[in-house]
Amino acid sequence: MDHAGRIEAVRSLLDEKTIDGLLVTNLTNVRYLTGFSGTNGQVLVTKSTAVFLVDPRYDARARTLVDAAEIVIYPNRLTEVLPAQLAAAQVSKLGVEAGTVTLASRDDLDARLEGIELIPVKDLVEGLRRRKEPAEIALIKEAVSISDRTLAWALDRIAPGVAERELAMDLEVHMRQAGAEAVSFDPIVGSGPLSAHIHHTASDRTFEKGDLVLLDFGCRFEGYCSDLTRTLVVGPANDEQLAIYSLVLEAQKSAIAAISSGAVGSECDAVARAVIDKARHGDHFGHGLGHGVGLDIHEQPTLNRLSEDVLEPGHVVTVEPGVYVPGVGGVRIEDCVVVTEDGCEVLGSAPKDTLTEL
C-alpha cells in the first residue's frame, strides 16, 4: 500500500482546510495512512512531518507495521509528546477529526495544548478512502471470494430443524477457516416471517418447510471487507415468493446497469426503486440501495435517495435492493461492485439468477 502517497494526499489538503496539521484519531484512518492496526494510535500530519504516536504497548507492533511516518512513543498520554511535535512543525491551527473526537476529548486537548487552535475537520481522510487502489480492490476481491465459497458450503446445512443462530455461527467459523481474519459484521440469518426484518439478529427459530431464508454476511481479509446477501427457500417456492424474488433480481440488475463513472448515488437508487415501485412494493423497500465498502463495512460513497455522491472509477459499493413483506418474508440480493469508466464490475460469483430451493 502507498502509505507515503496517502499521507502526502492529506498534506495537500491542509491549506484548503485552513489548518497547519491534522491529528488523525479514527483508527480506520490511522490504518489507512500507516498500515498500523490496534486499539490505540494517532497520526499527526503537518506540512513538513508525519508522526505516528502510540503508547508503549504497541512499540514493537508499530515498528513492524508502520511505514512513511516517524514513530513516537508516549509513556501515558498523547499530550505528553504532542505539544513538542506541534511546536517543531510550527502548528498553530490543528485539525481534529470531528467524527471521532468527543467533546470531552476536545476539551482535554484544548486545556493541554496552550496556544493551539483546534479546528473540527470532517471526512478529510474518509474522502481519500473512497477511491480504492488496485491493491485494495484485490483484497476486497479475496474477501468476497471467501464469502462466496462460504455460501456454497452453507447450502447443504440449511434444512428444517436447523436454528438461525446455529447457521450464523457456522458461517462465521467457516469464513475464518477459509482465511478471513474476522467477520465484517455479525451474520444476519432471517427465516420465514423473520426474513422481513431488514437487520435481523439471528435467533433460536428453526427453519421450516416453505421458509424464505435471508443470509447477509461478510468477512475481513487483511483489513478489507466483503458484504454478500442471498435469499433462499426451504422446499418448493410458492408463486408469491417467486414473484418477489424475480422483482428484486430485476431491480438489482437494473441498478448495476446504471452504475458507472459520473453516476450520482441518488440516481442509482432511483433506478432500483422505480422497478419496485412499479410492482407496488415501494413501501416494502425500506433502505437505501447500497454503501461503500473498504476498511469499514459502511463507508463513502452512499447510494440512497438523498445521496449526492458522484461515482468514480475505483469506488467499491454494494448493490442490495430488497422487498420485505410483513407476515410473508423478505428478499434481498446483494453484491459488491467496483465502478469503472464505462460501468461496473461485480466482484463475486455467487449464483442468483433463480431462487435457490433447498
One Martini backbone bead per residue (centre of mass of N, CA, C, O) as a GRO file, in nm:
protein
  358
    1MET     BB    1   0.099   0.035   0.018
    2ASP     BB    2   0.064   0.398  -0.023
    3HIS     BB    3   0.132   0.576   0.246
    4ALA     BB    4   0.288   0.821   0.146
    5GLY     BB    5   0.072   0.915  -0.058
    6ARG     BB    6  -0.154   0.955   0.152
    7ILE     BB    7  -0.013   1.165   0.326
    8GLU     BB    8   0.024   1.368   0.096
    9ALA     BB    9  -0.279   1.407   0.045
   10VAL     BB   10  -0.334   1.536   0.316
   11ARG     BB   11  -0.130   1.770   0.294
   12SER     BB   12  -0.271   1.902   0.035
   13LEU     BB   13  -0.541   1.983   0.232
   14LEU     BB   14  -0.466   2.191   0.454
   15ASP     BB   15  -0.516   2.466   0.321
   16GLU     BB   16  -0.816   2.421   0.254
   17LYS     BB   17  -0.868   2.389   0.585
   18THR     BB   18  -0.697   2.595   0.747
   19ILE     BB   19  -0.436   2.415   0.833
   20ASP     BB   20  -0.126   2.278   0.973
   21GLY     BB   21  -0.278   2.018   1.088
   22LEU     BB   22  -0.348   1.660   1.151
   23LEU     BB   23  -0.539   1.467   1.381
   24VAL     BB   24  -0.548   1.119   1.377
   25THR     BB   25  -0.802   0.895   1.544
   26ASN     BB   26  -0.911   0.714   1.347
   27LEU     BB   27  -0.831   0.384   1.315
   28THR     BB   28  -0.886   0.349   1.014
   29ASN     BB   29  -0.716   0.594   0.922
   30VAL     BB   30  -0.455   0.499   1.045
   31ARG     BB   31  -0.430   0.246   0.871
   32TYR     BB   32  -0.437   0.384   0.594
   33LEU     BB   33  -0.167   0.566   0.651
   34THR     BB   34   0.033   0.314   0.803
   35GLY     BB   35  -0.074  -0.004   0.873
   36PHE     BB   36  -0.197   0.020   1.150
   37SER     BB   37  -0.319  -0.215   1.405
   38GLY     BB   38  -0.538  -0.120   1.680
   39THR     BB   39  -0.653   0.041   1.991
   40ASN     BB   40  -0.411   0.248   1.936
   41GLY     BB   41  -0.356   0.561   1.771
   42GLN     BB   42  -0.177   0.831   1.603
   43VAL     BB   43  -0.180   1.098   1.352
   44LEU     BB   44   0.057   1.345   1.244
   45VAL     BB   45  -0.011   1.594   0.997
   46THR     BB   46   0.204   1.805   0.826
   47LYS     BB   47   0.390   2.009   0.614
   48SER     BB   48   0.671   1.835   0.730
   49THR     BB   49   0.518   1.592   0.882
   50ALA     BB   50   0.507   1.239   1.012
   51VAL     BB   51   0.333   1.100   1.300
   52PHE     BB   52   0.343   0.823   1.518
   53LEU     BB   53   0.128   0.771   1.804
   54VAL     BB   54   0.205   0.576   2.107
   55ASP     BB   55   0.200   0.336   2.328
   56PRO     BB   56   0.403   0.084   2.465
   57ARG     BB   57   0.232  -0.167   2.371
   58TYR     BB   58   0.305  -0.075   2.042
   59ASP     BB   59   0.602  -0.063   1.969
   60ALA     BB   60   0.667  -0.325   1.809
   61ARG     BB   61   0.428  -0.310   1.612
   62ALA     BB   62   0.493  -0.037   1.485
   63ARG     BB   63   0.784  -0.121   1.377
   64THR     BB   64   0.649  -0.333   1.177
   65LEU     BB   65   0.401  -0.160   1.029
   66VAL     BB   66   0.515   0.122   1.006
   67ASP     BB   67   0.507   0.365   0.749
   68ALA     BB   68   0.585   0.701   0.660
   69ALA     BB   69   0.649   0.735   0.981
   70GLU     BB   70   0.719   0.854   1.269
   71ILE     BB   71   0.801   0.721   1.589
   72VAL     BB   72   0.610   0.787   1.895
   73ILE     BB   73   0.642   0.741   2.243
   74TYR     BB   74   0.410   0.740   2.510
   75PRO     BB   75   0.376   0.668   2.837
   76ASN     BB   76   0.046   0.770   2.878
   77ARG     BB   77  -0.005   1.039   2.696
   78LEU     BB   78  -0.031   1.231   2.421
   79THR     BB   79   0.034   1.521   2.567
   80GLU     BB   80   0.340   1.454   2.629
   81VAL     BB   81   0.426   1.497   2.295
   82LEU     BB   82   0.256   1.692   2.116
   83PRO     BB   83   0.363   1.984   2.166
   84ALA     BB   84   0.646   1.938   2.039
   85GLN     BB   85   0.545   1.858   1.755
   86LEU     BB   86   0.397   2.125   1.697
   87ALA     BB   87   0.634   2.317   1.734
   88ALA     BB   88   0.829   2.193   1.519
   89ALA     BB   89   0.585   2.242   1.288
   90GLN     BB   90   0.429   2.510   1.331
   91VAL     BB   91   0.152   2.469   1.495
   92SER     BB   92  -0.169   2.655   1.541
   93LYS     BB   93  -0.363   2.480   1.347
   94LEU     BB   94  -0.566   2.204   1.451
   95GLY     BB   95  -0.688   1.925   1.323
   96VAL     BB   96  -0.992   1.748   1.400
   97GLU     BB   97  -1.191   1.471   1.414
   98ALA     BB   98  -1.528   1.508   1.431
   99GLY     BB   99  -1.616   1.188   1.428
  100THR     BB  100  -1.421   1.114   1.698
  101VAL     BB  101  -1.405   1.357   1.874
  102THR     BB  102  -1.493   1.435   2.168
  103LEU     BB  103  -1.578   1.676   2.379
  104ALA     BB  104  -1.387   1.583   2.603
  105SER     BB  105  -1.131   1.559   2.427
  106ARG     BB  106  -1.127   1.847   2.328
  107ASP     BB  107  -1.106   1.984   2.605
  108ASP     BB  108  -0.840   1.848   2.683
  109LEU     BB  109  -0.669   1.956   2.451
  110ASP     BB  110  -0.723   2.256   2.499
  111ALA     BB  111  -0.591   2.257   2.791
  112ARG     BB  112  -0.295   2.124   2.686
  113LEU     BB  113  -0.281   2.326   2.420
  114GLU     BB  114  -0.107   2.587   2.411
  115GLY     BB  115  -0.190   2.801   2.142
  116ILE     BB  116  -0.405   2.600   2.015
  117GLU     BB  117  -0.615   2.562   1.745
  118LEU     BB  118  -0.918   2.392   1.711
  119ILE     BB  119  -1.028   2.211   1.412
  120PRO     BB  120  -1.292   2.089   1.270
  121VAL     BB  121  -1.285   1.784   1.071
  122LYS     BB  122  -1.448   1.645   0.781
  123ASP     BB  123  -1.370   1.373   0.578
  124LEU     BB  124  -1.077   1.370   0.470
  125VAL     BB  125  -0.988   1.070   0.466
  126GLU     BB  126  -1.252   0.944   0.366
  127GLY     BB  127  -1.232   1.072   0.083
  128LEU     BB  128  -0.974   0.911   0.000
  129ARG     BB  129  -1.102   0.616   0.048
  130ARG     BB  130  -1.298   0.581  -0.189
  131ARG     BB  131  -1.052   0.533  -0.373
  132LYS     BB  132  -0.926   0.245  -0.494
  133GLU     BB  133  -0.670   0.059  -0.508
  134PRO     BB  134  -0.568  -0.222  -0.656
  135ALA     BB  135  -0.486  -0.361  -0.386
  136GLU     BB  136  -0.761  -0.323  -0.250
  137ILE     BB  137  -0.937  -0.475  -0.453
  138ALA     BB  138  -0.795  -0.748  -0.413
  139LEU     BB  139  -0.884  -0.781  -0.113
  140ILE     BB  140  -1.187  -0.768  -0.161
  141LYS     BB  141  -1.201  -1.010  -0.352
  142GLU     BB  142  -1.111  -1.215  -0.139
  143ALA     BB  143  -1.342  -1.167   0.058
  144VAL     BB  144  -1.562  -1.242  -0.147
  145SER     BB  145  -1.465  -1.531  -0.202
  146ILE     BB  146  -1.511  -1.636   0.083
  147SER     BB  147  -1.815  -1.585   0.082
  148ASP     BB  148  -1.889  -1.759  -0.159
  149ARG     BB  149  -1.780  -2.028  -0.042
  150THR     BB  150  -1.959  -2.023   0.211
  151LEU     BB  151  -2.229  -2.041   0.072
  152ALA     BB  152  -2.187  -2.313  -0.069
  153TRP     BB  153  -2.140  -2.467   0.200
  154ALA     BB  154  -2.423  -2.388   0.343
  155LEU     BB  155  -2.654  -2.523   0.176
  156ASP     BB  156  -2.633  -2.815   0.322
  157ARG     BB  157  -2.724  -2.670   0.620
  158ILE     BB  158  -3.016  -2.618   0.511
  159ALA     BB  159  -3.279  -2.720   0.732
  160PRO     BB  160  -3.499  -2.857   0.897
  161GLY     BB  161  -3.423  -2.758   1.245
  162VAL     BB  162  -3.240  -2.532   1.195
  163ALA     BB  163  -3.084  -2.268   1.339
  164GLU     BB  164  -2.999  -1.952   1.294
  165ARG     BB  165  -2.764  -1.940   1.503
  166GLU     BB  166  -2.612  -2.186   1.393
  167LEU     BB  167  -2.555  -2.075   1.108
  168ALA     BB  168  -2.409  -1.817   1.187
  169MET     BB  169  -2.170  -1.964   1.317
  170ASP     BB  170  -2.084  -2.128   1.070
  171LEU     BB  171  -2.012  -1.889   0.891
  172GLU     BB  172  -1.789  -1.772   1.067
  173VAL     BB  173  -1.604  -2.018   1.088
  174HIS     BB  174  -1.559  -2.066   0.785
  175MET     BB  175  -1.428  -1.796   0.714
  176ARG     BB  176  -1.186  -1.834   0.899
  177GLN     BB  177  -1.089  -2.105   0.773
  178ALA     BB  178  -1.064  -1.952   0.476
  179GLY     BB  179  -0.889  -1.665   0.586
  180ALA     BB  180  -1.025  -1.491   0.778
  181GLU     BB  181  -0.990  -1.254   1.043
  182ALA     BB  182  -1.301  -1.170   1.017
  183VAL     BB  183  -1.587  -1.026   1.056
  184SER     BB  184  -1.773  -0.745   0.933
  185PHE     BB  185  -2.030  -0.880   1.068
  186ASP     BB  186  -2.300  -0.998   1.193
  187PRO     BB  187  -2.473  -1.243   1.095
  188ILE     BB  188  -2.757  -1.274   0.885
  189VAL     BB  189  -3.046  -1.479   0.990
  190GLY     BB  190  -3.355  -1.512   0.813
  191SER     BB  191  -3.677  -1.664   0.876
  192GLY     BB  192  -3.944  -1.636   0.731
  193PRO     BB  193  -4.085  -1.368   0.877
  194LEU     BB  194  -3.786  -1.272   0.966
  195SER     BB  195  -3.687  -1.187   0.673
  196ALA     BB  196  -3.837  -0.894   0.705
  197HIS     BB  197  -3.595  -0.819   0.875
  198ILE     BB  198  -3.350  -0.627   0.778
  199HIS     BB  199  -3.191  -0.640   1.082
  200HIS     BB  200  -3.141  -0.933   1.186
  201THR     BB  201  -3.121  -1.142   1.468
  202ALA     BB  202  -3.019  -1.427   1.536
  203SER     BB  203  -3.207  -1.709   1.631
  204ASP     BB  204  -3.389  -1.999   1.756
  205ARG     BB  205  -3.512  -2.036   1.504
  206THR     BB  206  -3.640  -2.279   1.288
  207PHE     BB  207  -3.652  -2.428   1.006
  208GLU     BB  208  -3.902  -2.441   0.747
  209LYS     BB  209  -4.115  -2.529   0.536
  210GLY     BB  210  -4.128  -2.247   0.309
  211ASP     BB  211  -3.890  -2.080   0.380
  212LEU     BB  212  -3.737  -1.796   0.391
  213VAL     BB  213  -3.375  -1.724   0.350
  214LEU     BB  214  -3.169  -1.475   0.491
  215LEU     BB  215  -2.831  -1.392   0.385
  216ASP     BB  216  -2.597  -1.178   0.572
  217PHE     BB  217  -2.247  -1.149   0.489
  218GLY     BB  218  -1.895  -1.119   0.608
  219CYS     BB  219  -1.545  -1.021   0.565
  220ARG     BB  220  -1.197  -1.010   0.657
  221PHE     BB  221  -0.908  -0.909   0.452
  222GLU     BB  222  -0.661  -0.737   0.547
  223GLY     BB  223  -0.917  -0.528   0.646
  224TYR     BB  224  -1.111  -0.610   0.417
  225CYS     BB  225  -1.439  -0.609   0.291
  226SER     BB  226  -1.743  -0.793   0.283
  227ASP     BB  227  -2.080  -0.822   0.105
  228LEU     BB  228  -2.349  -1.065   0.134
  229THR     BB  229  -2.665  -1.149  -0.038
  230ARG     BB  230  -2.903  -1.417   0.010
  231THR     BB  231  -3.200  -1.590  -0.111
  232LEU     BB  232  -3.392  -1.860   0.011
  233VAL     BB  233  -3.561  -2.191   0.002
  234VAL     BB  234  -3.752  -2.422   0.182
  235GLY     BB  235  -3.837  -2.570  -0.061
  236PRO     BB  236  -4.084  -2.501  -0.237
  237ALA     BB  237  -4.191  -2.238  -0.410
  238ASN     BB  238  -4.404  -1.988  -0.429
  239ASP     BB  239  -4.543  -1.747  -0.617
  240GLU     BB  240  -4.474  -1.506  -0.433
  241GLN     BB  241  -4.174  -1.564  -0.395
  242LEU     BB  242  -4.098  -1.561  -0.696
  243ALA     BB  243  -4.193  -1.269  -0.753
  244ILE     BB  244  -4.012  -1.120  -0.553
  245TYR     BB  245  -3.743  -1.222  -0.653
  246SER     BB  246  -3.766  -1.122  -0.945
  247LEU     BB  247  -3.790  -0.823  -0.868
  248VAL     BB  248  -3.518  -0.787  -0.719
  249LEU     BB  249  -3.340  -0.879  -0.951
  250GLU     BB  250  -3.424  -0.657  -1.147
  251ALA     BB  251  -3.336  -0.420  -0.970
  252GLN     BB  252  -3.038  -0.496  -0.952
  253LYS     BB  253  -2.968  -0.507  -1.254
  254SER     BB  254  -3.050  -0.214  -1.314
  255ALA     BB  255  -2.849  -0.079  -1.120
  256ILE     BB  256  -2.587  -0.196  -1.232
  257ALA     BB  257  -2.633  -0.064  -1.518
  258ALA     BB  258  -2.619   0.242  -1.384
  259ILE     BB  259  -2.328   0.198  -1.298
  260SER     BB  260  -2.094   0.474  -1.318
  261SER     BB  261  -1.910   0.710  -1.415
  262GLY     BB  262  -2.101   0.996  -1.285
  263ALA     BB  263  -2.290   0.879  -1.111
  264VAL     BB  264  -2.555   0.913  -0.887
  265GLY     BB  265  -2.668   0.780  -0.604
  266SER     BB  266  -2.974   0.860  -0.634
  267GLU     BB  267  -3.007   0.749  -0.925
  268CYS     BB  268  -2.952   0.452  -0.864
  269ASP     BB  269  -3.175   0.417  -0.658
  270ALA     BB  270  -3.412   0.496  -0.851
  271VAL     BB  271  -3.397   0.256  -1.040
  272ALA     BB  272  -3.476   0.037  -0.833
  273ARG     BB  273  -3.733   0.180  -0.720
  274ALA     BB  274  -3.902   0.178  -0.982
  275VAL     BB  275  -3.938  -0.125  -1.005
  276ILE     BB  276  -4.078  -0.160  -0.726
  277ASP     BB  277  -4.305   0.046  -0.758
  278LYS     BB  278  -4.446  -0.081  -1.007
  279ALA     BB  279  -4.516  -0.342  -0.810
  280ARG     BB  280  -4.620  -0.221  -0.530
  281HIS     BB  281  -4.335  -0.221  -0.321
  282GLY     BB  282  -4.226   0.051  -0.202
  283ASP     BB  283  -4.300   0.005   0.111
  284HIS     BB  284  -4.083  -0.262   0.103
  285PHE     BB  285  -3.835  -0.041   0.067
  286GLY     BB  286  -3.640   0.053   0.364
  287HIS     BB  287  -3.371   0.125   0.193
  288GLY     BB  288  -3.089   0.156   0.053
  289LEU     BB  289  -2.899   0.038  -0.209
  290GLY     BB  290  -2.610   0.146  -0.079
  291HIS     BB  291  -2.246   0.110  -0.008
  292GLY     BB  292  -1.952   0.142   0.097
  293VAL     BB  293  -1.636  -0.051   0.071
  294GLY     BB  294  -1.364  -0.154   0.305
  295LEU     BB  295  -1.234  -0.103   0.603
  296ASP     BB  296  -1.531  -0.054   0.605
  297ILE     BB  297  -1.860  -0.161   0.575
  298HIS     BB  298  -1.932   0.154   0.608
  299GLU     BB  299  -1.894   0.387   0.342
  300GLN     BB  300  -1.780   0.574   0.111
  301PRO     BB  301  -2.022   0.583  -0.080
  302THR     BB  302  -2.368   0.648  -0.147
  303LEU     BB  303  -2.695   0.469  -0.204
  304ASN     BB  304  -2.959   0.700  -0.210
  305ARG     BB  305  -3.202   0.937  -0.209
  306LEU     BB  306  -2.978   1.171  -0.092
  307SER     BB  307  -2.743   1.126  -0.271
  308GLU     BB  308  -2.447   1.323  -0.405
  309ASP     BB  309  -2.271   1.111  -0.502
  310VAL     BB  310  -1.998   1.064  -0.723
  311LEU     BB  311  -1.893   0.836  -0.929
  312GLU     BB  312  -1.583   0.647  -0.943
  313PRO     BB  313  -1.318   0.503  -1.020
  314GLY     BB  314  -1.276   0.264  -0.746
  315HIS     BB  315  -1.540   0.232  -0.640
  316VAL     BB  316  -1.695   0.051  -0.366
  317VAL     BB  317  -2.015  -0.113  -0.383
  318THR     BB  318  -2.331  -0.182  -0.299
  319VAL     BB  319  -2.609  -0.396  -0.425
  320GLU     BB  320  -2.934  -0.397  -0.220
  321PRO     BB  321  -3.215  -0.479  -0.281
  322GLY     BB  322  -3.557  -0.489  -0.128
  323VAL     BB  323  -3.828  -0.708  -0.004
  324TYR     BB  324  -4.070  -0.659   0.277
  325VAL     BB  325  -4.322  -0.881   0.397
  326PRO     BB  326  -4.536  -0.898   0.623
  327GLY     BB  327  -4.574  -1.247   0.703
  328VAL     BB  328  -4.383  -1.359   0.458
  329GLY     BB  329  -4.114  -1.189   0.377
  330GLY     BB  330  -3.773  -1.162   0.255
  331VAL     BB  331  -3.577  -0.992  -0.011
  332ARG     BB  332  -3.221  -1.008  -0.079
  333ILE     BB  333  -2.971  -0.868  -0.311
  334GLU     BB  334  -2.604  -0.888  -0.293
  335ASP     BB  335  -2.330  -0.686  -0.421
  336CYS     BB  336  -2.008  -0.619  -0.510
  337VAL     BB  337  -1.877  -0.321  -0.670
  338VAL     BB  338  -1.676  -0.176  -0.931
  339VAL     BB  339  -1.598   0.114  -1.064
  340THR     BB  340  -1.595   0.229  -1.394
  341GLU     BB  341  -1.586   0.413  -1.676
  342ASP     BB  342  -1.842   0.214  -1.818
  343GLY     BB  343  -1.921   0.095  -1.517
  344CYS     BB  344  -1.921  -0.236  -1.372
  345GLU     BB  345  -1.791  -0.480  -1.133
  346VAL     BB  346  -1.854  -0.786  -1.027
  347LEU     BB  347  -1.684  -0.953  -0.763
  348GLY     BB  348  -1.869  -1.194  -0.770
  349SER     BB  349  -2.029  -1.555  -0.805
  350ALA     BB  350  -2.290  -1.586  -0.679
  351PRO     BB  351  -2.578  -1.718  -0.717
  352LYS     BB  352  -2.914  -1.555  -0.858
  353ASP     BB  353  -3.115  -1.621  -1.111
  354THR     BB  354  -3.244  -1.806  -0.889
  355LEU     BB  355  -3.439  -1.953  -0.659
  356THR     BB  356  -3.317  -2.134  -0.415
  357GLU     BB  357  -3.389  -2.478  -0.355
  358LEU     BB  358  -3.370  -2.696  -0.051
   0.00000   0.00000   0.00000
